[in-house]
């Protein structure tokens, strides 16, 4: 984007806290999170919305943060992988859902969304729901088994 | 045992190179060649940019040799007079703003007088396109066993076939990147994403004209490699270091996906020709095989890829007469490099597809034909390596077929295919092997070293140069060390690969890490016991107490046990004749694929996949299963969807939008079963497994497609477009 064009200030609810940042009008939410706000858990894989490594939840819905201009996050509720607790990912650790880890934060974020919306599984398979997160290491079995296990844990506790 | 760094990865806390925030860091970027081959006439810097803000580096800034140190030193760090492929690095820029650095790249024009390029490895180059030797052959290798011509002349059947495979992009999810700075002692430090810290170190010392004390290479957590971070990181490390030295500031180079896919290495495209003689009873009597690989613009690793390719080309079968001629050819494309399997997937694809073609021609089933010919103990491979490991290779195949319900599926498919309007199902398999560790005398030349230090508090520190890139190396090393020392894993730490701290235990490649380096860890712990005068079987508290006592009485912070690779005595290899023990051991496997083809779209879906393999000893079930499943899915991608499209020597689809890799919804569960037959020279009996799973899927899937339809596919990727053409040719 053009250098020297006016910066703008945006505010959002990020991982439960109100934050604001000065951003370039064309800046990607991915870069604002990583560089302006120091949350490097969100990764860049492809930069064009194909791989899902940069997935974050915006008002509870997964988006590719490389395709979201930061100004669109104004006033929204954003959740990144840094908001996830260790207990949430235990089944994914046991199932071998992570290998190199570059796609993993995006997978964990999408898995959080699926956990909160079990009704999605009435109309979609888990493999369909996870198809927006590409992984080159696991072959997906460890991912699918791990996410399934988190759903079972929720089902039993509710 | 769970993955050591698993939680850090799952919670986004692992700090990869792009996550490391370095104070005062500049962004480095690369200006690249616009054409496949030519002479650089001029480099024009746009007058609209204030270049005083930039640090600019070209070949004249290289203090040492302008050569990327590898097998041959033909590849320049930065192009000087000529360019040999599109996207070759010519000029480097650094600027505090990433956006300005990008703008800078767009503001530099490399003016090139074009020369005739060699763009198809299958066509003999005319003189004007020859750039290496007499005919662009980067390497020629051959294997000869028995008398092929005589055996072919007397064979009951001779069956020929030609098989081709395309380039494959690694698509590690983390793009390549390096940070470099000059530390307070004047040492040039490079930290980044890599598989082989000592390869990077060798490249730095060579290009910078410094000794090993003057350069330091530190691995950052690495987001996937698959061979793609074996050699190319040396180039980026040299680039980052040159910019940092000129800027006297830290410089970070992180490629974006488009730059990474366009300019880094890929799997070698291949063409393999088979001429196979079989006797009346279905026994192989002659295998005549020609292997041609596209090497790309520089030698890089092509001779060793070709070597592994030809050694695997005749497969796990007994045949007395074998002739394999291999050739790697220069073309003006990005250099093809290491990719999981390293030449073997190409030749095993050709072989295992051809085995089905031969079986059909002589009126046998694929399983009958393989049952007759699979190597029995006491028989030998193409290099004359006698196999005598006690593994029941026919049993591996039978188990794969049993798990896949092969016989029942064939019957079910016959009735399904007779009645369904537009779906056709088929089942196919491949039986194969993969040699673990470096080929031939490779491990001897490497002479890998490992250190295990006992610290004053009794902690044990494992020091190797082998890298965690997702495969689970650190978790496996921790287990091997803890069990060898008889201590809890909490008492063992694995050192970060840092060439100023760890010895050269060799590269993290060739399925060698657990098997070879794991064994060196066990031996270094034995040496540690000897150093401190502990009993040879001292374990647990007895060992840690002895470490503490030794450090205390010697006033030392640490005591180091050392080991170095020793060749097993039975491993004898003759590099000149290409005979003998090509590998210390092989892993053996049979993979079975069931497919469903949609005749309306020519789309092939893999609906069931069984992977049975004998891998010595399974060190960690979850990690081992993950290696197999991940390798199989990469193989499914290579077989059915991953296609590099080329335009004037440049990759045209250098983005994940149209270079298609499998999603979770494109593949079925991969059913994995291990058979164990411990290998005496591997850590805890393990054999290497990282590369094995990429060898089997492509031939198994194409054999299944041949079973489902009345076609004989011979090339991958078998995309819907290619299958449509094939089906049209078969049915007109």
Contacts between the chains, C-beta under 8 A, distances in Angstrom:
chain1	res1	chain2	res2	distance
A	1	B	99	6.9
A	3	B	97	7.4
A	3	B	99	6.6
A	3	B	100	6.7
A	3	B	103	7.9
A	34	B	19	7.6
A	38	B	21	7.4
A	39	B	12	7.8
A	40	B	12	7.3
A	40	B	15	6.8
A	40	B	18	7.7
A	40	B	19	3.8
A	40	B	21	7.8
A	41	B	11	7.1
A	41	B	12	2.2
A	41	B	13	6.8
A	42	B	12	6.9
A	43	B	12	7.9
A	43	B	16	7.4
A	43	B	18	7.9
A	43	B	173	7.5
A	43	B	174	7.2
A	43	B	223	7.7
A	44	B	18	7.0
A	44	B	175	7.6
A	44	B	256	7.7
A	45	B	173	4.9
A	45	B	174	7.7
A	45	B	175	7.8
A	45	B	257	7.0
A	45	B	656	7.5
A	46	B	257	4.5
A	46	B	655	7.0
A	46	B	656	4.2
A	46	B	657	7.9
A	47	B	256	5.5
A	47	B	257	5.6
A	47	B	258	7.8
A	48	B	257	7.4
A	48	B	655	6.2
A	48	B	656	6.8
A	48	B	657	5.9
A	50	B	655	7.6
A	50	B	656	4.0
A	50	B	657	5.4
A	51	B	173	6.6
A	51	B	656	5.6
A	53	B	173	5.8
A	80	B	12	7.2
A	81	B	11	6.4
A	81	B	12	3.6
A	82	B	11	7.4
A	82	B	12	5.8
A	84	B	10	7.7
A	84	B	11	6.1
A	84	B	12	7.8
A	86	B	7	5.9
A	86	B	11	6.6
A	89	B	7	6.9
A	89	B	10	4.1
A	89	B	11	6.6
A	92	B	10	5.7
A	93	B	2	5.4
A	93	B	3	6.7
A	93	B	6	4.5
A	93	B	7	6.3
A	93	B	10	6.1
A	94	B	2	6.5
A	94	B	622	7.6
A	95	B	622	7.5
A	96	B	3	7.5
A	96	B	622	4.3
A	96	B	623	6.9
A	96	B	625	6.7
A	96	B	626	4.4
A	97	B	10	7.4
A	98	B	3	6.8
A	98	B	6	5.6
A	98	B	9	4.5
A	98	B	10	5.5
A	99	B	224	7.7
A	99	B	470	3.7
A	99	B	471	6.8
A	99	B	472	7.2
A	99	B	626	5.9
A	99	B	630	6.7
A	100	B	9	7.9
A	100	B	172	6.9
A	100	B	173	6.6
A	100	B	174	6.7
A	100	B	222	6.9
A	100	B	223	4.6
A	100	B	224	4.0
A	100	B	225	7.9
A	100	B	469	5.9
A	100	B	470	2.9
A	101	B	5	7.4
A	101	B	8	7.6
A	101	B	9	3.1
A	101	B	10	7.8
A	101	B	14	5.2
A	101	B	16	8.0
A	101	B	221	7.1
A	101	B	223	6.2
A	101	B	470	6.8
A	102	B	16	6.9
A	102	B	172	7.3
A	102	B	173	3.6
A	102	B	174	4.0
A	102	B	223	3.1
A	102	B	224	6.1
A	103	B	173	4.5
A	104	B	9	4.9
A	104	B	10	5.7
A	104	B	12	7.8
A	105	B	10	7.9
A	105	B	11	7.9
A	105	B	12	4.2
A	108	B	10	5.7
A	108	B	11	7.6
A	108	B	12	7.6
A	125	B	665	7.3
A	126	B	664	7.9
A	127	B	664	4.5
A	127	B	665	4.4
A	128	B	665	5.1
A	130	B	663	8.0
A	130	B	664	4.5
A	130	B	665	7.6
A	131	B	663	4.1
A	131	B	664	5.2
A	131	B	665	3.9
A	131	B	666	7.7
A	132	B	663	7.7
A	133	B	664	7.5
A	134	B	171	7.9
A	134	B	173	7.1
A	134	B	656	7.2
A	134	B	661	6.2
A	134	B	663	6.2
A	135	B	173	7.1
A	135	B	664	7.7
A	136	B	170	7.7
A	136	B	171	5.3
A	136	B	172	6.1
A	136	B	173	5.6
A	136	B	224	5.6
A	136	B	226	7.4
A	136	B	630	7.4
A	136	B	634	7.0
A	136	B	661	6.7
A	137	B	173	7.9
A	137	B	224	6.0
A	137	B	470	4.8
A	137	B	626	7.1
A	137	B	630	4.7
A	138	B	626	5.6
A	138	B	629	6.4
A	138	B	630	5.2
A	138	B	633	8.0
A	139	B	626	7.4
A	139	B	628	7.8
A	139	B	629	3.3
A	139	B	630	4.4
A	139	B	631	7.5
A	139	B	632	5.8
A	139	B	633	3.7
A	139	B	634	7.8
A	139	B	667	6.9
A	139	B	670	5.5
A	140	B	629	7.6
A	140	B	633	6.7
A	140	B	662	8.0
A	140	B	663	7.9
A	140	B	664	4.2
A	140	B	667	6.3
A	141	B	625	7.7
A	141	B	629	4.9
A	141	B	669	5.5
A	141	B	670	5.8
A	142	B	622	7.5
A	142	B	625	7.8
A	142	B	626	5.6
A	142	B	629	7.1
A	143	B	664	6.6
A	144	B	664	6.3
A	144	B	669	7.7
